[in-house]
Amino acid sequence: MMPGMTPEQRERYLRHVLLKEVGGQGQQKLLAARALVVGAGGIGAPLIQYLAAAGVGTVGIADDDAVALSNLQRQVIYGTGDIGAAKTARARAAVARLNPDVTVVEHPVRLDDANARAVVAGYDVIVEGVDNFEGRYVLNRACIAARKPLVSAAVGRFEGQLALFKPWAEPGLPCYRCFAPEAPPRDEQINCAEEGVLGPVAGVMGALAAMEVLKEILGIGETLAGRLLIYRGLETATRTVKLPADPECPDCGGIRRG
Amino acid sequence: MQVLINGETRRFDAPMSVSALLAALELPATKVAVERNLEIVPRSAFAETTLADGDRIEIVHFVGGG
């Protein structure tokens, strides 16, 4: 029995419900969950699709960009007719086509230290695929302050990196800044705008990030917290390495000591 | 001392720290993370972490795109 689900929902999520680790109760958790996607770009596009398809009940989408022609090689929820439109609005339309169970909340703003904490406070889990280091530091600080789990995905060229940060949850768990204490010099940053990225690399990382969000909501499997996954597309290789906290980290060192 | 760096064998005359390794490779510590035997070394531990014969090192460049 799955009380609380309509016949349509029982059929829509049947392949989830068949999984004993998910079941009807797990699906209800997804339907009740609130996830915030920051960055509706190459990583965000498939991520939003998978969260919406999975029936995550509320999906916040934060992005202050408009769709550009050069986005379409990898940002698969947008089409040629979307060029110039706000990404949050077009992402919302894509979700509406996919699943009426999902409520989208648009945050068409750039998150900064002044506004991020209030935004993340309204969600159970935050997932980011932003296109710059500063945005990752902003989210890292906000999620530590609000004690929210942060799934962080990044791509450049043929490589992707994925981690889950919740340094407040137990001793020894890192935050983003334990991994990358400071942004590389501007002219040496590996980002999509300047270095390029092969489209499917963003798709791989978006799907992997969606997987970690669902695991975190459902409370199943082996957490990625304390580990870093590195995807190397040209080698068709992944490796997952330990990522310890840095006791000297300026962003999360304090909460551990406190 | 022999260590494997990004899959390639390198020999050094004497034991060295992660900081010294990055200096020898002419890599600024601000640009990379260092993975030693499948574990990221926190930057604050670069100076005090001494490499051992047979260590497998990966230099991980931060990617920042989305």
Chai-1 contact restraints between the chains, C-beta under 6 A:
chainA,res_idxA,chainB,res_idxB,connection_type,confidence,min_distance_angstrom,max_distance_angstrom,comment,restraint_id
A,G39,B,G66,contact,1.0,0.0,6.0,A-B,restraint_1
A,G41,B,G66,contact,1.0,0.0,6.0,A-B,restraint_2
A,I43,B,G66,contact,1.0,0.0,6.0,A-B,restraint_3
A,G129,B,G66,contact,1.0,0.0,6.0,A-B,restraint_4
A,V130,B,G66,contact,1.0,0.0,6.0,A-B,restraint_5
A,D131,B,G65,contact,1.0,0.0,6.0,A-B,restraint_6
A,D131,B,G66,contact,1.0,0.0,6.0,A-B,restraint_7
A,N132,B,G64,contact,1.0,0.0,6.0,A-B,restraint_8
A,F133,B,G64,contact,1.0,0.0,6.0,A-B,restraint_9
A,A154,B,V63,contact,1.0,0.0,6.0,A-B,restraint_10
A,A154,B,G64,contact,1.0,0.0,6.0,A-B,restraint_11
A,V155,B,V63,contact,1.0,0.0,6.0,A-B,restraint_12
A,V155,B,G65,contact,1.0,0.0,6.0,A-B,restraint_13
A,G156,B,V63,contact,1.0,0.0,6.0,A-B,restraint_14
A,G156,B,G65,contact,1.0,0.0,6.0,A-B,restraint_15
A,E159,B,V63,contact,1.0,0.0,6.0,A-B,restraint_16
A,Q161,B,V63,contact,1.0,0.0,6.0,A-B,restraint_17
A,A180,B,F62,contact,1.0,0.0,6.0,A-B,restraint_18
A,P181,B,R43,contact,1.0,0.0,6.0,A-B,restraint_19
A,E182,B,T30,contact,1.0,0.0,6.0,A-B,restraint_20
A,P184,B,K31,contact,1.0,0.0,6.0,A-B,restraint_21
A,P184,B,F62,contact,1.0,0.0,6.0,A-B,restraint_22
A,Q189,B,G64,contact,1.0,0.0,6.0,A-B,restraint_23
A,I190,B,H61,contact,1.0,0.0,6.0,A-B,restraint_24
A,I190,B,V63,contact,1.0,0.0,6.0,A-B,restraint_25
A,N191,B,G64,contact,1.0,0.0,6.0,A-B,restraint_26
A,N191,B,G65,contact,1.0,0.0,6.0,A-B,restraint_27
A,C192,B,G65,contact,1.0,0.0,6.0,A-B,restraint_28
A,V197,B,G65,contact,1.0,0.0,6.0,A-B,restraint_29
A,V241,B,E35,contact,1.0,0.0,6.0,A-B,restraint_30
A,V241,B,L38,contact,1.0,0.0,6.0,A-B,restraint_31
A,K242,B,E39,contact,1.0,0.0,6.0,A-B,restraint_32
A,L243,B,I40,contact,1.0,0.0,6.0,A-B,restraint_33
A,D246,B,P42,contact,1.0,0.0,6.0,A-B,restraint_34
A,D246,B,S44,contact,1.0,0.0,6.0,A-B,restraint_35
A,E248,B,S44,contact,1.0,0.0,6.0,A-B,restraint_36
